[in-house]
Amino acid sequence: MDLAVHQRKLLGLIRDTYQVHPDDDAYIHGVAHSKDLKEARRNVFMWRIFVLERTAPLTFTYLKRRHLLEAALSTFIQQENISPFRETQAPAFLEAMGHHTDRLVASVAQFELALMKVKQGAPETHVVTWDIEPHALLKSLVTDLPLEGVPREGNYQIIVSRDVPSHFQIVSIETADENRNTYRGD
C-alpha cells in the first residue's frame, strides 16, 4: 500500500471529497461507512465555526443571517487546504468568501479581510466596491443587531488604508462631475 495515496484518501473522506471505489482496501471502506467519520466531519465543522465566529465576525454573521453559513463553510472545508493554525484560517476563509457568488457576501468578506490586513500593518490601500450604501449593514453586523430598513442601492466604495482615520472611508460614487459624499469610519 502506498502511504501517501492512503493518506489522501483518508483526507478526502474527512473533507467529503473522496468517493470509495470497489477496489479500495477494506480499511478505507470501513472508515467511509463509520460513525467515527461522521463525528470527525462534525468536529472539523464545529471547530471552523468556533474559530471563524471569533476571527471573521462580520462575514460569519452575515452568512449566518442569510442562511448561507453551512453551505459556505462546507464548500470551504472541501475545497481549501486549511492550516491547523487558527490565525491563518480567517484570512483563508475571507479570501474564499471574497469570491462568493452573492455580491454582498463578497463585499463584506473583502472589506473584513482588507481591514484585517491594514490593522496588521499592511502598507497597501484596498478598495472594496458595494452595490448598496454599506454603513447601515456594517453597523448592524458590528452591533449584531437587525438591519433597520432596506439599504439604499447605489455605487459605493470603501477605501481601507492605514492612512485613513479609523482605517476606512466609505465613498459614494455618483459621477465624476458631482461631489463625493463620504463617511469616515468612526
Protein Blocks (a to p, Z undefined) as FASTA:
>chain_A
ZZklmmmmmmmmmnopaccdfkbcfklmmmmmpmklmmmmmmmmmmmmmmmmmmmmmlmm
mmmmnopmmmmmmmmmmmpccdfblklmmmmmmmmmmmcfblklmmmmmmmmmmmmmmno
pabdcddddfbdfklmmmmmmnopacehjddeddddddddfkbghhiacdddfbfkbccd
ddddZZ
